[in-house]
Amino acid sequence: MVHAALEDGLVSRVTGVVDPDPGARGDFDAAGPARFVSSPDVPVARAGDRALVTLSSLADEVAAEVIRLVSAGYHVVTTCAELAWPPRHIWEALHTAARTDGRSSS
């Protein structure tokens, strides 16, 4: 996803890759350019920072990561199919996090 976003011009630079799976982080470190830093920790966002979440298509696997990123100040875009119509409890958690941190949810 990182390489595709850069190639398509969706983003102009990537400053980090976060993946809760150490194996996936290792795979990216081995294949990725040196300017990328992969980490299980999320730095606080700067104005205009976006996060792409492509971990899973399952809402319950993605929701906590989305909330963590929103809470750190990121605008979040995800490919998670189930978030198109999430279970009510997940929608409420995402909506609350977005509103609390001045983001929008839909």
C-alpha positions in Angstrom: 0.0 0.0 0.0 2.8 2.4 0.8 4.5 1.9 -2.5 1.2 2.1 -4.4 0.3 5.4 -2.6 3.6 6.9 -3.6 3.6 5.7 -7.2 0.0 6.9 -7.7 0.8 10.3 -6.2 -1.7 9.8 -3.4 1.0 10.9 -1.0 4.2 12.8 -1.5 6.2 11.2 1.3 5.8 8.5 3.9 7.5 9.0 7.2 6.5 5.8 9.0 4.9 2.4 8.7 3.1 1.0 11.7 2.0 -2.6 11.9 1.2 -4.5 15.0 2.6 -7.6 13.5 6.4 -7.8 14.0 6.8 -10.1 11.0 5.1 -7.6 8.7 7.3 -4.8 10.1 10.3 -6.9 9.4 9.2 -7.7 5.9 8.7 -4.0 5.2 12.1 -3.0 6.7 13.8 -5.5 4.5 12.1 -4.4 1.3 11.5 -0.8 1.9 13.6 2.3 1.2 15.8 3.4 4.2 13.8 6.7 4.6 10.8 4.7 6.0 10.7 3.8 9.6 8.5 1.0 10.7 7.4 0.9 14.3 4.7 -0.5 16.6 4.5 3.0 18.2 2.5 5.9 16.7 4.1 9.3 16.9 1.8 12.3 17.4 0.6 13.6 14.1 1.6 17.0 12.6 -0.9 19.2 10.8 -2.1 17.5 7.7 -0.8 14.0 8.5 -2.8 11.1 7.2 -2.8 7.5 8.1 -3.7 4.6 5.7 -5.0 1.5 7.5 -4.9 -1.6 5.4 -4.5 -4.3 8.1 -7.7 -6.2 7.5 -11.2 -6.2 6.1 -12.6 -7.1 9.5 -13.9 -4.1 11.6 -13.1 -5.7 14.9 -9.4 -6.1 13.8 -9.1 -2.6 12.6 -11.2 -0.4 14.9 -8.7 -0.2 17.8 -5.9 0.8 15.4 -8.1 3.5 13.8 -9.0 4.9 17.2 -5.3 4.9 18.3 -4.4 6.9 15.1 -7.3 9.3 15.5 -6.3 9.9 19.1 -2.8 10.7 18.0 -4.2 13.4 15.6 -4.2 11.6 12.3 -6.9 11.7 9.6 -7.5 8.1 8.8 -8.3 6.4 5.5 -8.9 2.6 5.6 -9.6 -0.2 3.1 -11.5 -2.1 5.8 -14.6 -3.4 4.0 -16.6 -4.0 7.2 -16.3 -0.4 8.3 -18.6 0.6 5.4 -21.4 -0.8 7.7 -19.8 -1.7 11.1 -21.5 -3.2 14.1 -23.2 -0.5 16.2 -20.7 -0.8 19.1 -17.7 -0.3 16.7 -19.4 2.6 15.0 -20.1 4.3 18.3 -16.5 3.9 19.4 -15.1 5.2 16.2 -17.6 8.1 16.1 -16.8 9.1 19.7 -13.0 9.0 19.1 -13.4 11.1 15.9 -15.6 13.7 17.6 -13.4 13.9 20.7 -10.3 14.5 18.6 -11.9 17.0 16.2 -12.2 14.6 13.3 -15.2 13.6 11.3 -16.8 10.2 11.0 -19.2 8.8 8.5 
